[in-house]
């Protein structure tokens, strides 16, 4: 069985943004669950660590937040991607792919 | 850009602390609700569900702290809190606060007053001198011939020469000592001031045989001597002048003598009014000016006594000396043979020093000296060239002297 991995520094923001892009407005808990699921339960994620990351994204203007009702009628703060957030996702994803491609080439070369 | 935005948000966060706190609480509560709901749906008991949710969340207080820090600027926030606390305390103890404020006010006020006084008295150049930073002094150029040469050759500067002495005013028991200056005619324009009444000195006054001209000080003209005008055909009641000046010396040098009654600079009764400072008594006889001041436009008040320039320009001496074959001219090199000078030999000629006012710390640079023709004027073709630095940059007299001694191979310096 594969060991579970911690979330790498700097990747959490991209995961959050990507999740919001895929699912639309979502509350913190939903985002956390979704990230866990998407990783195929391979990531160890303390749900709490999400909130500072969300605050930072909000301050940087990539996400906006407002209060709403969840599907089972609980009050929750919903986050949605802003326009600059969308741009950021595209940009960051591209960057990340490039990085991993380069790294992959190195790994392949060594093998 | 996004950093700026984030910081603006944080700055804004300083003022919404309670709202932020409420919102954070609400958000975390809602998070736990949702998580517990899910866990219960998955078949846990409410107790287990809550426990599991808290475990999954991580260290709640640490995360809250992290969020708080991120939402504002903690350092500033703490500062604001402290200030508010201080203000509250001050309001509760007004007497104590007043006492402290008074103490501080007195302390600061007294200090400011003292430093203001010291500044004006000791560090500022006198207020009536325009552009004091442009004044330099050439010390040790010790005779009238040198002055005239300077006057002729250095066009970019306006030189003036003066020498100080004490003479007596009045006769017998009524005589009072009078501090005076013998000056050349450019004296007042270098100082950047002009007499209150009458005229200052003209170039004609400097000629040999010209009538005595006196510019007297305010105090003197009003109080002591009854000399009502600034320009007076004859210095009233000045005695002993001729005795004070060796006759041959005066004859040789020609030019003008002015005597000035000096008042303390800056703080005198007269205040900064330039008119009150122009105190000079003028005489037809010339004293050897010990100092020359080069003037871009004005003069400064402090001079340094430096080695006397003793020169024996044979031609110059005989031209100025009516009795060329006779007595020794004191202006010529002391201790030098007349015959030697007559032969046209250049005798000892120490370097004059060009210094700027130490108040502003600037002196003429070498290239500036060259520009103004001072280099040629003062260069000694002899052996001392390297050892006698011509220019000192700012600094104290002591430092200049040390520097000098080093350069001169640890010889004592004659000033």
Boltz contact constraints between the chains, C-beta under 6 A:
constraints:
  - contact:
      token1: [A, 28]
      token2: [B, 31]
      max_distance: 6.0
  - contact:
      token1: [A, 29]
      token2: [B, 31]
      max_distance: 6.0
  - contact:
      token1: [A, 29]
      token2: [B, 34]
      max_distance: 6.0
  - contact:
      token1: [A, 29]
      token2: [B, 35]
      max_distance: 6.0
  - contact:
      token1: [A, 46]
      token2: [B, 58]
      max_distance: 6.0
  - contact:
      token1: [A, 47]
      token2: [B, 56]
      max_distance: 6.0
  - contact:
      token1: [A, 47]
      token2: [B, 57]
      max_distance: 6.0
  - contact:
      token1: [A, 48]
      token2: [B, 57]
      max_distance: 6.0
  - contact:
      token1: [A, 48]
      token2: [B, 58]
      max_distance: 6.0
  - contact:
      token1: [A, 48]
      token2: [B, 63]
      max_distance: 6.0
  - contact:
      token1: [A, 51]
      token2: [B, 67]
      max_distance: 6.0
  - contact:
      token1: [A, 52]
      token2: [B, 66]
      max_distance: 6.0
  - contact:
      token1: [A, 52]
      token2: [B, 67]
      max_distance: 6.0
  - contact:
      token1: [A, 52]
      token2: [B, 70]
      max_distance: 6.0
  - contact:
      token1: [A, 55]
      token2: [B, 67]
      max_distance: 6.0
  - contact:
      token1: [A, 55]
      token2: [B, 70]
      max_distance: 6.0
  - contact:
      token1: [A, 59]
      token2: [B, 6]
      max_distance: 6.0
  - contact:
      token1: [A, 59]
      token2: [B, 9]
      max_distance: 6.0
  - contact:
      token1: [A, 60]
      token2: [B, 2]
      max_distance: 6.0
  - contact:
      token1: [A, 60]
      token2: [B, 6]
      max_distance: 6.0
  - contact:
      token1: [A, 61]
      token2: [B, 5]
      max_distance: 6.0
  - contact:
      token1: [A, 74]
      token2: [B, 33]
      max_distance: 6.0
  - contact:
      token1: [A, 74]
      token2: [B, 34]
      max_distance: 6.0
  - contact:
      token1: [A, 75]
      token2: [B, 30]
      max_distance: 6.0
  - contact:
      token1: [A, 76]
      token2: [B, 30]
      max_distance: 6.0
  - contact:
      token1: [A, 77]
      token2: [B, 27]
      max_distance: 6.0
